[in-house]
Amino acid sequence: MMIRILRAAAASLPLCVFAAPAPAQTYPDRPVKIIVGTAPGGGFDLTARLLAQELGERLKGSFIVNNIAGAGGLIGTRAALKPSDGYTLIIGGLSNLVWHKGVYLNPGYDAATDFTPIGIIWGNPYVLVARKDLPASTISEVTAAAKAAPGKMTVGSAGPGTGQDVMALIYAHLAGVEFNKINYRGASPVYTDMIGGRIDIFFDSLTTAVPQIEGGTVKVIATNGAQRNPRLPNTPTTTEAGIPGLTLERSSWFGLFAPAGTPAPVLEALRGAVRDAALSPVFQERFRAMGGEPFYVSAEDAGALILRETEKWIPLMRQAGIQPE
């Protein structure tokens, strides 16, 4: 009798093995949430929506964008710390995975240990714009005007901890000037006041600034990419303008990350899909059309990029007087 039972159990073993496919074979079997730490619109949100569409098609599942705005992206990034089952992902960028470490005393996460890279897919530089009737039209002229009247020239900020805020403060430090920084909730209200003549200059993400520049509501001063941007070929870089410390290594980059501990088969599936999407000519053209720079940084290289960015920007933020709160 015991022999028959053992034989029956042995005979059923292969069926049990093949009845339990690996996670990568079934992933995703329910909706996947991609968290964005900002309101709809802008680079983080755009990245999420394009990836949600691409991943849905490539992995045959449902990927849903979930905007959790607040504190310059801090609240949303914290919300993505768990669960680490592959069904909660986060759009990570230079601001929330590097600059937050210099802005917040206890952000509640460490990019190097709490998030696992899936892939970085594109970036765009920041661009310094000014109200149309500002007499200064170059960085050297802006700097000279600010030095002539300390604290009088106004600079807009999309909010403390945002990239726009960090860029403004570091520019002031490197140029040795004092601005009257005015905080807003996002970029849109900054442009409203800039068009109304109440804001003089603003460092903004190129993709959101381009419509204003091309619409003629503001004038462009410089970009801080490593090279001139094809969308603004006549606009000098901050390095060309004499402030190389403002230049970004790989633009202000965006990518997809997962909470640490996400199963390896799931990460493998996601990384393959993100890589294929990032290298797709059609996908890349979408970013170029907005003035962005499409590029692919693998999961293995993303960690090293974050480390280099951290080693550059955190000391510079401290020198600029940005103290964590």
Buried (B, 14 or more C-beta within 10 A) or exposed (E): EEEEEEEEEEEEEEEEEEEEEEBBEEBBEEEBBBBBBBBEBBBBBBBBBBBBBBBBEBBEBBBEBBBBBBBBBBBBBBBBBEEBBBBBBBBBBBBBBBBBBBBBEEBEBEBEEBBBBBBBBBBBBBBBBBBEEBEBEBBBBBBEBBEEEEEEBBBBBBBBBBBBBBBBBBBBBBBEBBBBBBEBEBBEBBBBBBBEEEBBBBBBBBBBBBEBBEEEBBBBBBBBBBEBBEBBEEBBBBBBBBBEBBBBBBBBBBBBBBBBEBBEBBBBBBBBBBBEBBEBEEBBEBBEEBBBBBBBBBBEEBBEBBEEBBEBBBEBBEEBEBEBE
